[in-house]
């Protein structure tokens, strides 16, 4: 979300127009005009120059049409051909036939001027993207033949071969590169990867031995050897390789990390922690690298449910080195949040905010932690305090909107969500269904996703506050922005079921959502309830049973309430009462549930 004022670019644009016109005037004649009569070339040149003016002014669509007109008049006009082809390749509305035709025009230019490195490489790239890989290889082999000293071409061809899974050809390119430039650890490593892909382990080991012989005092080839041996499950030889690397470079942090990972893999946690400690003490790692290394390691500890004391010990190492670094404090806060110590996380991230009050990610982290422990009013306070240092982003605003909902301050939540929609496009409707879908046509994919989410949240607020018509309009707009928003489908369908309205539409929507997420307990509950409201009790039962099973660890009163109602209408009275009892345990103040349990029968209201 950006609200910055745009700079005046008129002077810059004017200068670009003049420069482009000068270039066009200088290059427009001469060799370019030999294959066309003078009158056709002059007409085409007029449209070409006008196209350059439009392009410089940011009017790409108009420029594209002018370039097209130029080559219709004079198909031999190479500059116009290139400009038009580039426009086709950049256009989102181009068909595959357009792209193929544009590539063919670029091929003609590349073959007509084979010494033009830029044109040839551009065509080779386009051909590769269109699946014409033989053309890419042909162009690069021709360029290399003409300029054998340009080893960058060998590296580029190597990349294209690798992307095509032509690993032997990719390998051969690097052999030729090394013949000219000499062996490097980077090219050697790539060659090893290619030979691994080809299953040639003998060649792999020979390449590793060659790297070691080429640089006997470097740890890098020994680390590569350890990694490759580990990949090949030759475990007995992995540790000696890493230890040799450590012997050669005892202060190299990367070697320490490799050893730590090895020890972790074999279950030696003491040796692993020791090497991680040594890695954090190495000077060749800066703070950012140390934080990343420790983050990766702690993530594994959390995933393995290892003792958090191991992580705390390593944190102390980092804190002692950088006692006043907000980055370390943020990292500590995230770790504490991950292990469930939310209060400690809030305290630590508050220190980081004091040191760097303009850092929005720190504030968002604190707000999320506050939300986790239901300190809702403090989330709002944090948001208001942040405005002194920054203009809150959409992420922060959306988080605050969620908080207002939890506080049951629905008016404020609506205010936040509507502001987020206005910031993307102020013409989008806020209280009625969208009539003009063209308002969405110009939005990029990310904005469409965001608008759909904001409309859905707006619908949820209206739904909760019983403004059903406004909720329906918001849900409809959400799906118009992003028709695959499964959560909107679910919420929309459930609202229709509560209103006993458009039930076929509700069933269709929730069925579509379930196709994408068949194990979603909330979607199953909604689908079962739509069927129940339609009177198809037997069909509803298996879906509701599955919803209850999938939500066993986080059951809601509503899911059990629905289960009881559906059981009752399937003539399973005892099961119905048991389900209502469980629902009442989760929501003891629900008067309707109290009556159902007491009377052991169904009441609609």
TASUL-V680553 format. One record per backbone hydrogen bond with DSSP energy under -0.5 kcal/mol. NH is the residue of the N-H (numbers start at 1). CO is the residue of the C=O. Records with the same first field share a line. If there is no record, write none. Layout:
# TASUL-V680553
NH: CO, CO
This chain:
# TASUL-V680553
9: 7
13: 9
14: 10
15: 11
16: 12
17: 13
18: 14
19: 15
20: 16
21: 17
22: 18
23: 19
24: 20
25: 21
26: 22
27: 23
28: 24
32: 29
33: 30
34: 31
36: 33
41: 37
42: 38
43: 39
44: 40
45: 41
46: 42
47: 43
48: 44
49: 45
50: 46
51: 47
52: 48
53: 49
54: 50
55: 51
56: 52
57: 53
58: 55
59: 54
60: 58
63: 59
64: 60
65: 61
66: 62
67: 63
68: 64
69: 65
70: 66
71: 67
72: 68
73: 69
74: 70
77: 74
78: 76
81: 77
82: 78
83: 79
84: 80
85: 81
86: 82
87: 83
88: 84
89: 85
90: 86
91: 87
94: 91
99: 95
100: 96
101: 97
102: 98
103: 99
104: 100
105: 101
106: 102
107: 103
108: 104
109: 105
110: 106
111: 107
112: 108
113: 109
114: 111
116: 113
117: 115
120: 116
121: 117
122: 118
123: 119
124: 120
125: 121
126: 122
127: 123
128: 124
129: 125
130: 126
131: 128
132: 127
133: 131
135: 132
136: 132
137: 133
138: 134
139: 135
140: 136
141: 137
142: 138
143: 139
144: 140
145: 141
146: 142
147: 143
150: 147
151: 149
153: 150
154: 150
155: 151
156: 152
157: 153
158: 154
159: 155
160: 156
161: 157
162: 158
163: 159
164: 160
165: 162
166: 161
167: 165
170: 166
171: 167
172: 168
173: 169
174: 170
175: 171
176: 172
177: 173
178: 174
179: 175
180: 176, 177
181: 177
182: 178
188: 184
189: 185
190: 186
191: 187
192: 188
193: 189
194: 190
195: 191
196: 192
197: 193
198: 194
199: 196
200: 195
201: 199
204: 200
205: 201
206: 202
207: 203
208: 204
209: 205
210: 206
211: 207
212: 208
213: 209
214: 210
215: 211
218: 215
223: 219
224: 220
225: 221
226: 222
227: 223
228: 224
229: 225
230: 226
231: 227
232: 228
233: 230
234: 229
235: 233
237: 234
238: 235
239: 235
241: 237
242: 238
243: 239
244: 240
245: 241
246: 242
247: 243
248: 244
249: 245
252: 249
253: 251
256: 252
257: 253
258: 254
259: 255
260: 256
261: 257
262: 258
263: 259
264: 260
265: 261
266: 262
267: 264
268: 263
269: 267
272: 268
273: 269
274: 270
275: 271
276: 272
277: 273
278: 274
279: 275
280: 276
281: 277
282: 278, 279
284: 251
285: 282
290: 286
291: 287
292: 288
293: 289
294: 290
295: 291
296: 292
297: 293
298: 294
299: 295
300: 296
301: 297
302: 298
303: 299
304: 300
305: 302
306: 301
310: 307
311: 307
312: 308
313: 309
314: 310
315: 311
316: 312
317: 313
318: 314
319: 315
320: 316
321: 317
322: 318
325: 322
326: 324
328: 325
329: 325
330: 326
331: 327
332: 328
333: 329
334: 330
335: 331
336: 332
337: 333
338: 334
339: 335
340: 337
341: 336
342: 340
345: 341
346: 342
347: 343
348: 344
349: 345
350: 346
351: 347
352: 348
353: 349
354: 350
355: 351
356: 352
359: 356
360: 358
363: 359
364: 360
365: 361
366: 362
367: 363
368: 364
369: 365
370: 366
371: 367
372: 368
373: 369
374: 371
375: 370
376: 374
379: 375, 376
380: 376
381: 377
382: 378
383: 379
384: 380
385: 381
386: 382
387: 383, 384
388: 385
389: 386
390: 386
392: 390
397: 393
398: 394
399: 395
400: 396
401: 397
402: 398
403: 399
404: 400
405: 401
406: 402
407: 403
408: 405
409: 404
410: 408
413: 409
414: 410
415: 411
416: 412
417: 413
418: 414
419: 415
420: 416
421: 417
422: 418
423: 419
424: 420, 421
425: 421
428: 425
437: 435
439: 436
440: 437
441: 437
442: 438
443: 440
448: 444
449: 445
450: 446
451: 447
452: 448
453: 449
454: 450
455: 451
456: 452
457: 453
458: 454
459: 455
460: 456
461: 457
462: 458
463: 459
464: 460
465: 461
466: 463
467: 462
468: 466
471: 467
472: 468
473: 469
474: 470
475: 471
476: 472
477: 473
478: 474
479: 475
480: 476
481: 477
482: 478
485: 482
486: 484
489: 485
490: 486
491: 487
492: 488
493: 489
494: 490
495: 491
496: 492
497: 493
498: 494
499: 495
500: 496, 497
501: 496
506: 502
507: 503
508: 504
509: 505
510: 506
511: 507
512: 508
513: 509
514: 510
515: 511
516: 512
517: 513
520: 517
521: 519
524: 520
525: 521
526: 522
527: 523
528: 524
529: 525
530: 526
531: 527
532: 528
533: 529
534: 530
535: 532
536: 531
537: 535
540: 536
541: 537
542: 538
543: 539
544: 540
545: 541
546: 542
547: 543
548: 544
549: 545
550: 546
551: 547
552: 549
554: 551
555: 552
560: 556
561: 557
562: 558
563: 559
564: 560
565: 561
566: 562
567: 563
568: 564
569: 565
570: 566, 567
571: 568
572: 567
576: 572
577: 573
578: 574
579: 575
580: 576
581: 577
582: 578
583: 579
584: 580
585: 581
586: 582
587: 583
590: 587
591: 589
594: 590
595: 591
596: 592
597: 593
598: 594
599: 595
600: 596
601: 596
